[in-house]
């Protein structure tokens, strides 16, 4: 399968063949028809021109349906482009097809979607991860060169790990959230899913930067990372040993072998511990659910999407539209969020969670002041079966190694490092200090080269 870098160097003959192929496929595919014409009229010999990028169903694309994989938003057409999409177009990439997801990005399996579950391309009995499971499956299966997803608590990195591709979440504020349907506003971040680290840098460069329309956008200088990638940089890497000890045997062996490869390549390895991850999980689900209950209050049957019929009064309209439109997991998190924000519980839960968040951030900063990157697992196991997770709490624990990165606002990337005996992917996670994506991508590229050449 062609990479983004290779697509930038297409010969004219290859361009013409690609035009014919796309034209023949476009007639039967939703959303694609209008963009094929745009794609065919581009000069693909210029930087990034018209290269198709798949888009998660919670990122606004003008005149596309935007549903967040929910019944309540069926029929809603976005009137504008998200800033990330505008930036794609400026760099002559083309948004090119929707990807399935967990409803409103709430889930770790991509099975809570109104459209039905997405399958792992390497084993259809396994989950592809979530919530950006559709984006990861599309890239891993070769249906898309690359994809945009969103990461609130690991929703780019975990599905990338389960599907064997690269998943990169930039630091909070690096990519504008304008046009991203909000789940948890202080945690959400648009990220990229690609076939390799270099493509991740290319796509990140295309969408990143300050945006005055987003009050949380980081107003700091931005420089291209792809042009400065350096796989030979020797780094001081902190391994979170107590997290690796919590993984299953397959993951633990793969990660320990990867650490030995890094040592052999003259990266300096130090060992650190982080606080018990159960505190991360508790803080994350209180904060995320609280923000979700506020953000999703706008879906009331009046302003957006689906409206319930046969209502006796306005209260019936609100209750029936939301009861019929939201899935079970979304309802569960709205109820939890409303509870922790309610009088009598706000101080006991929400304020304590915010204090825990600050403590988590300080612990990361303490480690990153002593090293360049942090190395730890993405998930405690490889991709699991759809019926293996029996309760919501079990599903929440699948995010145990990713959610703290969002709480701290740091950048993180998952890189494939091995496969188990069943051919399922195992990835490692690297984490950087806020806004130090260059070092993160350099370390990830070095790791990728080591794995490919072992």
C-alpha positions, 0 to 999 in steps of 0.5 A: 500500500502506498504511503503519504510520502510516496503519494507526494511523488506520484508520476503523471502515469500513476496519477492517471491510473489512480484517477481511473481507479477512483472514478470507477469506485466513486459512483457507489460510495457515500460522500465520495462523489463530489470529492473525486471531481475535486481530487481529479482536478488537482495536480498531485505532483505538488505537495500533498495535492488531493491525497484522500484522508478518511475522517472520523464521524465527529469531525465537521466536513461541510455538506457532509452528514455528521452523526457521531455514530448516534441515532440522535444526529441522523440527518444532521448536515454540517454547514462548515468545515472544522479547522483541521479540515480547512487545514487539510484542504490548504495543504491539498489533502482531500477529506474522503469518506467517513469512519465509524466510531463509538457513539459520541466517542464514548467507548473502547470497542467501536461497538456502541455505534448506531451503525453497528460494530466495526471489526478488527481487520486482522481477526473479525472476532476481535474489537478494533479498539475505540473510539476511533476504531473505524479510522484504525481499521480503515488504515490497517486494512488498506482502505485508507492511506491515513485517517483523522480521529479524536483522542479523549482518553486514548481513542487514537492510540488504543485502536491504532495498537489493536489494529497495528498502525501508528496512532498519534495524539498531539499535546492538548491545544496543538490541533484546533478543536473547532468543528470537533463534536465535543465529548469532554472539552478539556480532554478532546484532541484531534489526532492522526492514524497512519501506516508509519511514523513519517506519515504521522508527522506529515499529516500532523504538520498539515492540521496543526497550528493556532486557531483563534476560533478555539479558545483552548488552542495553544498560541505558540509557534509551530514548526514542521516536524516531518522535515526535521525527523531524526531517527538517530537522535539518542534519547533518555527514556523513562520506562514506567516499570509498574505499568509494564508489570500490569500487562499480560504475558504477551505484552510484557515480553514484547515491551521488555524485548523492545526496551532491550533493543532501545538499550542496544541502540544507545538510548539511555533507559531509566526506570520510574514508577507512576501512581496506581492507575486506578486513580487515573481511571477514577479522575478521568471518568468523573471529569469526562462524564461531567463535561459530557453531561454539559456538552450533550445537553444541546441535543434536545430535539429542538436544535440538532438532529432527531426529534421525537414525535407525539409529545404532549409538552416541551418536557416530553419533547426533551425526555423522549428525544434524548431517551430515543436518540442516545445509546446506553453508554451515552446515557450512562455517562450523562447520568454519571456526569449529572450526578457528580455535578449535582449539589452535595456531590460536586465537592466530594467527586468533581473537585477531588477529581480535578485535584487528582488531575493536577497531581497526575500532571505534576508527576508526569512533569517530574519525570519528563524534567529528568528525561526526554520521553516516557515509555509504557504500554498502550493497553494491558492486552492485545485486541480482545473479543467483543464478548470478553468485556462483560461490564462497563467498568471492565471496558473503562479499565481498557483505557488504564494506560492512556487516559492519564496522558489526556489528563496531563495534556501531553503528546502520545504516540503508539507504535507497533513493536510485535505480534503475539502467536495469534498474529495480533498486534502489540504496540508501545506508547511514547509520551513527551513533554507538552508541545515537544512533538518533535522529540516524540516523533524522533523517538517513535521513528527510531523505535519504528526503524529498530522494530523493522530491522530486528 
